[in-house]
Amino acid sequence: RRAVSANEALVRVRGGFYPDVVRVRAHEPICIRFLREETATCSERVVFPSFGKSAMLPHGHLVAVDLPAAAPGVHEFTCALNVLRGVLVVE
């Protein structure tokens, strides 16, 4: 059983990340759920370079990506090919 936190977000993937800007609170664990609604090869994986983390995104499945608490800052997330781009704003 997991406690629900306001530091959670849902991002849909279909030709891009929607929303492509995710805002979360600093110094609290982060959970971003991805729902891939397309089958393009480009969107098979999401990558968070500044956290050294990535996750496969199977079509039609909700995938939770847990990130550690972070200091305020801006962190990019992309597809594996660096074509689809989004930003995690920690404030």
C-alpha positions in Angstrom: 0.0 0.0 0.0 1.4 3.4 -1.0 0.6 6.8 0.5 -0.8 9.2 -2.1 1.3 12.4 -2.4 0.6 15.6 -4.2 4.0 15.1 -5.9 2.4 12.7 -8.4 1.6 13.5 -12.0 0.1 11.7 -15.0 1.8 12.2 -18.4 0.2 10.9 -21.6 2.5 10.0 -24.5 1.2 10.4 -28.0 3.5 12.3 -30.5 4.8 14.2 -27.5 4.4 14.4 -23.7 1.2 15.8 -22.4 1.7 17.8 -20.3 5.3 18.5 -21.3 5.9 20.6 -18.1 5.4 18.8 -14.8 5.7 20.9 -11.6 6.4 19.2 -8.3 7.5 20.3 -4.8 11.2 20.2 -3.8 12.6 17.8 -1.2 9.7 15.3 -1.5 9.8 12.0 -3.5 8.3 12.3 -7.0 6.2 9.8 -8.9 5.3 10.4 -12.5 3.0 8.0 -14.2 3.3 7.6 -18.0 0.5 6.3 -20.2 1.8 5.6 -23.8 -1.1 5.9 -26.2 0.8 5.4 -29.4 3.0 2.6 -30.9 5.8 4.8 -32.4 9.2 3.2 -31.6 10.5 6.6 -30.5 8.3 6.7 -27.4 9.1 3.2 -26.1 11.3 4.6 -23.3 11.4 7.7 -21.2 14.7 9.0 -19.9 15.5 11.3 -17.0 19.2 12.1 -17.6 19.8 14.1 -14.4 18.4 11.3 -12.3 20.2 8.6 -14.2 16.9 6.8 -14.6 14.8 5.5 -17.5 11.8 3.2 -18.0 10.2 1.2 -20.8 6.7 2.4 -21.7 4.6 -0.5 -23.1 1.7 0.7 -25.2 -1.5 1.1 -23.2 0.1 0.4 -19.8 0.4 2.9 -16.9 4.1 3.0 -15.8 5.1 4.7 -12.6 8.5 6.3 -12.6 9.7 7.0 -9.0 12.3 9.7 -8.6 14.1 10.7 -5.4 13.4 14.0 -3.6 15.2 16.8 -5.4 16.3 20.3 -4.7 14.7 23.1 -6.7 15.7 23.1 -10.4 14.7 22.1 -13.9 15.2 18.6 -15.2 14.6 17.5 -18.7 13.0 14.2 -19.7 13.0 12.7 -23.2 12.3 9.7 -25.3 15.3 7.4 -26.0 15.9 9.2 -29.3 15.8 12.7 -27.7 12.9 13.7 -30.0 10.1 13.9 -27.5 11.0 16.3 -24.7 9.5 17.4 -21.4 10.6 19.3 -18.3 10.3 18.5 -14.7 10.2 21.7 -12.6 11.0 21.2 -9.0 10.0 24.2 -6.9 
